[in-house]
């Protein structure tokens, strides 16, 4: 009985570059399985990386996982460099990171693990057949070269995108921490920054570095109250954008010496996406509108009165955090 299995590449596009795998075990030369003279078993080790799919289509046949299709991706790269252990259509997936026999657990590991140590079985072909097929299907064809070139382009785009995000984050930090004036390049880079480009779970470690102890992103670890204050002090026009300078402070009520203050220059769209929308998300709409019913968030477009409206919207956020 044969049935198609879910796409194993469904999660690869959103992953991040994982840590380099531990030293890989020596991969033995392909071996003929004991008791099955026509079955060839071999091992491969694959490393996932961002925006590159695995490139496998799978089906379950009589309780076994069989490869029924190959595409561009990590497996293609492996095959280019490892002809003796090239993964092929009709190969059976025997083991995934030490997991065997259980199809669902094997698939789960195949989708989620950054490093994949796979063991495969190829039935009905001898080692001599494999050597002949390898010579007949050597790399260098136009189609393979085009696919490899496409992957190289994706990797270059990924690196450029990560560099751009890093520059945007550094620019925003410069505006918040370093005294001005700042040149237009810094303002332009910071204008494209958004909170989605940061690791949101860093907040506990961040406030701890300044003496504030939190259990998680929603609960302080201290018994005493901690006060948060947010005030718009002015707006400025820089590099073609309107910026609202938000003065921020965080202070435990019992310790006035631990006052933490900083300025957060933000465009209106950044305040909307990174603060307003997140508040609506973590609170249901009924609670949100109960708090802000008299002080709605400013409209799009920076119309006259935006600064005053933003000041009023930030005011309910002040007080015990």
C-alpha positions in Angstrom: 0.0 0.0 0.0 1.4 3.4 -1.0 0.4 6.9 0.3 2.1 10.2 -0.2 3.7 11.8 2.8 3.5 15.5 3.8 6.1 17.9 2.4 9.3 17.6 4.5 10.3 21.1 3.4 7.3 22.8 5.0 9.4 24.3 7.8 12.8 24.9 6.1 12.1 28.3 4.7 11.6 29.9 8.1 14.4 28.3 10.0 17.6 30.1 11.0 21.2 29.1 10.5 21.7 26.5 13.3 25.0 25.7 15.1 27.5 23.7 13.1 27.0 20.0 13.7 29.3 18.1 16.0 32.1 16.3 14.2 30.5 13.9 11.7 31.1 10.2 12.1 33.2 8.6 9.4 30.8 7.5 6.8 31.5 4.0 5.7 31.6 3.0 2.0 28.3 1.7 0.8 27.7 -1.8 2.1 25.6 -4.7 0.8 23.2 -5.5 3.6 23.7 -8.9 5.3 21.2 -11.5 4.0 20.1 -9.3 1.1 22.7 -9.5 -1.6 20.9 -7.0 -3.8 20.3 -4.3 -1.2 22.8 -1.5 -0.8 22.8 0.5 2.5 24.7 3.8 3.0 24.7 6.8 5.3 24.7 10.5 4.6 24.9 13.6 6.9 23.0 16.8 5.8 23.1 20.3 7.3 20.1 22.5 6.9 20.5 26.2 6.1 18.0 29.0 5.8 15.8 29.4 2.6 17.2 26.2 1.0 14.7 23.2 0.9 15.7 19.7 1.6 14.5 18.7 -1.9 12.9 15.3 -1.1 9.4 13.9 -2.0 8.5 10.9 0.1 5.8 8.2 0.1 4.9 5.5 2.7 5.0 2.0 1.1 4.0 -0.9 3.4 5.2 0.9 6.5 8.5 2.1 4.9 9.5 5.6 3.7 10.6 5.7 0.1 12.0 8.6 -1.9 9.7 9.2 -4.9 11.1 12.5 -6.1 14.2 14.8 -6.0 14.3 18.6 -6.4 16.7 21.4 -6.0 18.0 21.9 -2.5 20.3 20.3 0.1 20.1 16.8 -1.2 21.0 18.0 -4.7 24.1 19.7 -3.2 25.0 16.5 -1.4 24.7 14.4 -4.6 26.9 16.8 -6.5 29.8 16.2 -4.0 29.2 12.6 -3.0 28.6 10.4 -6.0 29.3 7.2 -4.1 26.5 8.0 -1.7 24.2 10.0 -4.0 20.5 9.8 -2.8 18.2 8.5 -5.5 14.6 8.0 -6.3 13.3 4.7 -5.0 15.8 4.6 -2.1 14.2 3.7 1.2 14.8 5.9 4.3 15.8 3.4 7.0 16.9 5.7 9.8 16.8 9.4 10.7 19.1 10.6 13.6 19.0 7.1 15.2 15.2 6.8 14.8 13.9 3.9 12.8 10.7 1.7 12.4 8.3 4.6 13.4 7.4 6.5 10.3 5.8 9.5 12.1 8.7 10.1 14.4 11.1 9.8 11.5 9.2 12.4 9.5 9.0 14.7 12.5 12.8 14.5 13.0 13.3 15.0 9.2 11.3 18.2 9.3 12.7 19.8 12.5 16.4 18.7 12.9 19.1 21.1 11.7 21.6 18.2 11.3 20.3 15.0 9.6 22.2 11.7 9.9 20.3 9.5 7.5 20.7 5.8 6.6 19.2 4.7 3.3 18.7 1.3 1.6 18.7 0.8 -2.2 17.2 -2.5 -3.2 17.6 -4.4 -6.5 21.0 -3.0 -7.5 24.5 -4.2 -6.9 27.6 -2.2 -6.2 28.7 -2.7 -9.7 25.4 -1.4 -11.0 25.8 1.7 -8.8 29.3 2.4 -10.2 28.0 2.1 -13.8 25.0 4.4 -13.0 27.3 6.9 -11.3 29.5 7.2 -14.4 26.4 7.5 -16.6 24.9 10.2 -14.4 28.0 12.3 -13.6 27.5 16.1 -12.8 28.0 18.8 -15.4 24.8 18.8 -17.3 23.2 22.2 -18.0 20.2 21.6 -15.9 22.2 20.7 -12.8 24.5 23.6 -13.3 21.5 26.0 -13.5 20.0 24.5 -10.3 23.3 24.9 -8.5 23.7 28.4 -9.7 20.1 29.2 -8.4 21.1 27.9 -4.9 24.2 30.0 -4.9 22.1 33.1 -5.7 19.8 32.3 -2.8 22.7 32.0 -0.4 24.1 35.3 -1.6 20.7 37.0 -1.2 20.4 35.4 2.3 23.7 36.8 3.4 22.9 40.3 2.0 19.6 40.3 3.8 21.1 39.3 7.1 23.8 42.1 6.7 21.0 44.6 6.0 19.1 43.6 9.1 22.2 43.9 11.2 23.0 47.4 9.8 19.4 48.5 10.5 19.6 47.3 14.1 23.0 49.0 14.7 21.6 52.2 13.2 18.6 52.2 15.6 20.9 51.5 18.5 23.1 54.5 17.5 20.1 56.8 17.5 19.0 55.6 20.9 22.4 55.5 22.7 24.9 57.7 20.9 24.8 61.5 21.0 24.0 63.2 17.7 24.0 64.5 15.2 23.6 61.5 13.0 24.0 61.5 9.2 21.2 60.6 6.8 22.5 57.1 6.2 22.0 56.2 9.8 18.5 57.6 9.8 17.6 55.9 6.5 18.8 52.5 7.8 16.9 52.9 11.1 13.8 53.9 9.2 13.6 50.3 7.8 14.1 48.6 11.2 11.3 46.7 12.9 10.9 44.6 16.0 10.4 41.4 13.9 14.0 41.4 13.1 15.1 40.9 16.7 14.8 38.0 19.0 11.8 38.8 21.2 12.8 36.4 23.9 15.9 38.5 24.7 13.9 40.9 26.9 14.5 39.0 30.1 18.2 39.0 29.7 18.2 42.6 28.5 16.5 44.0 31.6 18.6 41.7 33.9 21.8 43.4 32.6 20.4 46.7 34.1 19.5 45.1 37.5 15.8 44.3 36.7 14.8 40.7 37.3 11.9 39.2 35.3 10.5 35.7 35.4 9.5 35.9 31.7 8.3 38.5 29.2 5.0 39.1 31.2 6.0 38.8 34.9 8.6 40.5 37.1 10.6 38.4 39.5 10.6 41.1 42.1 7.9 41.6 44.7 8.0 45.4 44.4 6.4 47.3 41.6 8.4 48.5 38.6 7.3 51.7 36.9 7.4 52.3 33.2 7.0 55.8 31.7 6.8 56.8 28.1 6.5 60.4 26.9 6.8 61.9 23.4 9.1 64.9 23.9 9.2 66.2 20.3 9.1 65.2 16.6 11.8 65.9 14.0 12.1 65.6 10.3 15.1 63.5 9.3 16.0 61.8 5.9 12.5 62.3 4.5 10.6 60.8 7.5 8.9 62.2 10.6 10.4 60.8 13.8 8.8 60.9 17.2 11.3 61.0 20.1 10.0 58.9 22.9 11.6 59.4 26.3 11.5 56.1 28.2 12.2 55.2 31.9 12.0 52.1 34.0 12.4 52.2 37.7 11.7 49.9 40.8 9.6 52.0 43.2 11.7 51.0 46.2 15.1 51.9 44.6 15.4 55.3 43.0 19.1 54.7 42.2 18.1 52.0 39.7 16.4 54.4 37.3 17.0 53.3 33.7 16.3 56.0 31.0 16.8 56.1 27.3 15.4 57.8 24.1 13.6 55.8 21.4 13.3 57.7 18.1 10.5 55.9 16.2 8.5 56.5 13.0 4.8 56.3 13.4 4.6 53.0 11.5 7.2 51.5 13.8 5.2 52.5 16.9 2.1 51.1 15.2 3.6 47.7 14.3 6.0 47.2 17.2 3.9 48.6 20.1 0.3 49.2 19.1 -0.3 46.0 17.2 1.5 43.9 19.8 -0.6 45.3 22.6 -3.8 44.5 20.7 -2.4 41.0 20.1 -1.5 40.1 23.7 -4.8 41.7 25.0 -8.1 40.8 23.6 -9.8 43.7 21.7 -12.3 44.2 24.5 -9.5 44.9 27.1 -7.6 47.0 24.6 -10.5 49.3 23.8 -11.4 49.5 27.5 -8.0 51.0 28.2 -7.6 53.2 25.1 -11.2 54.1 24.2 -10.6 57.8 24.9 -7.1 57.9 23.4 -7.1 56.1 20.1 -3.8 55.6 18.2 -3.0 58.3 15.6 -4.2 57.9 12.0 -1.9 57.0 9.1 -0.3 59.9 7.3 1.1 62.1 10.0 -1.9 64.5 9.8 -1.9 67.6 12.1 -2.4 66.7 15.7 -0.5 63.4 15.4 2.1 64.3 18.1 -0.6 65.3 20.6 -2.6 62.2 19.9 0.4 60.0 20.3 1.2 61.6 23.6 -2.3 60.8 24.8 -2.1 57.2 23.6 1.2 56.5 25.4 -0.1 58.0 28.7 -2.1 54.9 29.8 1.0 52.7 29.3 2.7 54.6 32.2 2.6 53.3 35.8 3.3 49.9 37.3 4.7 47.6 34.7 
